[in-house]
């Protein structure tokens, strides 16, 4: 069963920004907020994401990461001095 949510005390600047964004995409403010609420609800919380990422294990060492970054960046600008 669909439910309603009411947001009170939005600053005028916030509402105006939402109205502009809704107009850019051709929807109403409630439609924009509904789509954003669906997107937000589908994402894990920060705590859940951090917990899941923390369980990952990698065989790549810090030294390998630094070496790969240095290779991508190229020589330091003052390396020849």
C-alpha positions, 0 to 999 in steps of 0.5 A, a space after each residue: 500500500 503506497 504511503 505519503 511523506 510530508 516534508 516541512 520547513 524547507 528553505 525557499 532556496 532548497 525548494 527552488 533548487 528542487 523545482 529547477 531540477 524537476 523542470 530540467 527533467 520534465 517532472 514535478 517536484 513530488 515525482 523528482 522526490 519520489 524517484 530520489 527516495 526510491 534510489 536512496 532506499 535501494 542503496 545500502 547504508 554507509 555502515 552496511 557498505 563499510 561492513 561489506 567492503 571491510 570483508 573483502 580481502 586483496 592480495 595487492 600490497 600497498 607497495 604495488 599500488 604506489 608503484 602502479 600510481 607512480 607508473 601512471 603519473 610518470 616522473 616527478 617534475 623535479 626529479 632531474 634536479 
